[in-house]
Every structure is written in C-alpha cells, then in structure tokens.
Amino acid sequence: MEWADLITAALPVMLKGALYTLMFAVVAMVLGLLLGFVVALLRVGKVPVLSQLVAFYVSAMRGTPLLVQIFVIYYGLPGIGIELDPVPAGIIALTLNVAAYLSESLRGGIAGVERGQWDAGLSLGFSWWQTMRYIVAPQALRLSVPSLSNSLISLIKDTSLVSVITVTELMLATKEVIAQTFQPLPLYLGAAALYWVMSASFERLQKRVERKLDMAHQR
C-alpha cells in the first residue's frame, strides 16, 4: 500500500486519537492553571507549613519523570485501595505534573510585577488578596503568557505518555493501526505531523494572546 493511501485510510482513527489528545491537554491545562495559581499564591504568600508542603510538591513533580508519576497513580494507588480508570488517572497525572511547572511560571510573573504596584494597592486600602486579584495578578498573567504557552505545547506532546495505561489518544491509536498494517514509518511520521499541527496552532494562538495583552497594557 502506498504511503498516501495508508495515511488516508488511517487518518480517521488518528484524528479521533488527536481529539483525545486535545481533550487531555485542555482539561489538564485548565485544572493545572487553577492548581498552579493556588500553589503560586501559597508560595508567594509564604503561608506557614503549606508553603513548605507545596514547595516539596513542586520539587517532586519537576524532579521525577511524568511516566513514573503516571505509573504511581494508575498502578501504584490500587495498592492502598484507590483504583482509577485510565482516563481520570491520566488527567490527574498530567494535571499534577503541569501544575508544578505552571506554578513556577506564575510565581515568576508575580515576582516580575514592580513592588510599587503592591504599595499602590495597599495605599488605596486594598487587602493583600484584593491587591493580588485586581492589580498584581492581571499583570503577572501578561508576563507569564509565553511560559504558560510553552507548558501547554509541551503538555500536548506529553499526552502521548498516557498511552501506556491504554488511553486511546493519538499515539496509542497510531500503534493500533501499525499493528494491523505493519507500516510504522509512515504512520509515525503522520502522528508526528498531527502533533506538530496542534503545537503550531497553539503557538499562533499564543502570539495573538500576547499581542492583545500588550495592546491592553499600552492603553
């Protein structure tokens, strides 16, 4: 079978897997942003005990392979009575992993906001939380967009690892087609092309968001 015919025949299955890849990436990114923001606040606010715990969490997530984290959650937790289906296990693993990186990006963005912004908010009678919410956080988000976007693009590629727990995302879908056709090279190249298209699309989205935030900041 010619490569073009092979890719055409396999494309519906691979596109379905790509949709799962996007679903995993978007859900994990949204949950990771929420968790990462909380972690960043706890570290910036230097909350007793909690700041040390979340610092350990960030260090553990960034210092161990995502594949090991997936194995611990899916294969390890049943040993203590916690059993998860592949999809929620994959989402939890991706979320915990990306949240650690996002928290550092957000913490860096918060640190990049001038101290005078804090003083201005407090002088207006805002509480620490109100100053963070209305003055510091919007500026920190603008500063963090490039780093956050890079994490999302990396997350799209990292979703391939959940194939090890039988989640039919793009990589596992490709492997299933290969098992039927015995044509790994063109199909892996096709999968790589789909990953690249998804990553490139988010890169374009990142640039548009950056431009809009810069325009709003300059007004």
N, C-alpha and C positions, 0 to 999 in steps of 0.2 A: 504494500500500500504506500502510495506517495505521501510525503510529509504533509502536504497541503490537505489531502483527503483525510489523513489521520487526525490532524488538528481540528478540521471541520467536524468530523464525527465525534471527537472527544469534547468539543467546546461546550455543549450544553451541560455536561457533567462538571466540567471545570468551572464554568461560570456559576453554577449552583454552589460549588465549594467556595468560590470567591465571595459570594454573598454571605456565607457563614463567616468567612474571614473578616469582612467588613463589619458584620454584626458583633463579632467578638471584639474587634478593635474599638468600635464606637462605644459599646457598653462598658468595656474596661476603662476606656479613656474618661468617660463621664464619671463613673464611680471613682476612678483613680484621682480625678481632679478634686472631687469632694473630699475624699480621704486625705489627699496630699495637702489640701488647703488647711484642714484641721491639724495635721501634723506640723505644717509650717507655722501655724499660729501658736501651737504649744511650744515649739522650739524658740520662736521669736519672743513670746511672752515669758519664757523661762519659768513655766509653771512647775512648782516643786514636784519631784518624783515623776510626774507624767512626761516632762521634757527629757528626762534621762531614759525613760522607757521607750519613747518614740525615737530617740537618737539611736538606741540599740536596735530598734526595728529597722530603721533606715540603713544602718550599717550591715545588718544581717541580710536584708533584701538585696542590697547592692554588692555584697561580698560573696554571694553564693549564686550558682548558675540557676537560671529560670527553670531549666529542665529538672533539676533536683527539687526545686520548690513544687513543681507540678507533681512529681512522684510522691513527695511527702504528703501533699494534700489528697491525692487520689488513692494512692496505695498505702500510705502510712497511717492516715487518720482512722481507717477502719479498725486498726489495732487497738484504738481506745474507744471504739464504739461509735465513731462518726463516719457514716458512709454517704458519699455524694455521687450523683450521676455525673457522667463525663462533662456535660455542658456546664453545669454550675461549678464543678471543680475547676474546669479550665478558666472560666470567667473570674473566679476567686483568685486563682494563681496569678493571672495576668493583672488583675486589679491591684493586688498587694504589691506586685513587683513594680508596676509602673507608678503607683502612688509614691513609692520611696523616691524615685527619680524626680517626679513632678514636685514633690515637697521641697526638694533642694532647689529646683528652678524657681519656685515661688518664693522661697526664703531668700534666694539671691536677688529676686526682683524687689522684695520688700526692703532688703538692705540697700538697694540702689536708689531708693527714694530719699531725697535730702532730708536731713534732720529738721530743717526749718519747716517742712510740711507737717511734721508731728507737732512742733511747737505752735504753728498757726492753728491747728485744730484744737489743741488743748487750750489755747488762749481764747478761743471762741466759746469755750465752755463744753466742748465735746468730751465724752468719756474716751478711754483708751479704745474701746471697741468701736465707738462711733467714728473716731478719727481713722481707725483702720478701715472701716466699711466705706465711708464716704470720701476719704481723701487719699489714703495710702494705697489701699487695695486696687483701685482702678489704675493708678499709675504703675503699680507693681505688675499688674497683668499686662500692660502695654510693654513693659521692659522684658517680660518673661515669654512673650509670644514666640520668638524664634526658638528658644529652648524647648518650650512646650510642644511646638510643632515637630521638632526633631524627635521628641519622645513618641509622638503619635506615629510618625513614619516608621520608627524602629518597632513600635508595637505591632504594626501591620505585618512586618516580617516575622516578629516573634510568635505570632499566632500559629505559625507552621509547627511549633513545638507541641501544641495540644493534639496533634495527630497521633502522638504516642499513647494517648488514652482514648483512642478510637473515636475522636470527634471528626466528622467528615467535613473539614474545612478544605481549602484549596489543595494543600499538599497531600492529604490522605485521598482526596478524590482523584488526584493525578496518579497516585500509586495504584489505586484500584483499576484505573484504565490501563496502566502499564502492565499489571498482572494479566490482563486479558489480551493485550496486543504484543507484548514483549518488544516494545519500541521505546526505551527510556529516554534516549537523547532528544528527539523532537518534542516529546511530551514535557520533559523537564524544562526545556527551553520555552515551551508555551506557558508553563506555570510561572517561570521567571518573568516572562513578558507581562503577564497579568499582574504580578506583584509590582513590577516597575510602573505599569499604568496607574495602579492605585496610589502608589507613592508619589508619582509625578502629579497626580490630580490634587493630592493634599498639599504638595509644595506650591502649586498655583493658588490654592485656597489660602495658604499661609501668607503669601505675598499680598493678596487682596486684603486680608485682615490687617496686616501690618500697615498698608497704605491708608486704610480707613482710620485706624487708630492714630496714625501720625497726623492725618488731616484734622481729626478731632482735637488732638493735643495742641496743634498750632493755632487753633481758633481762640 
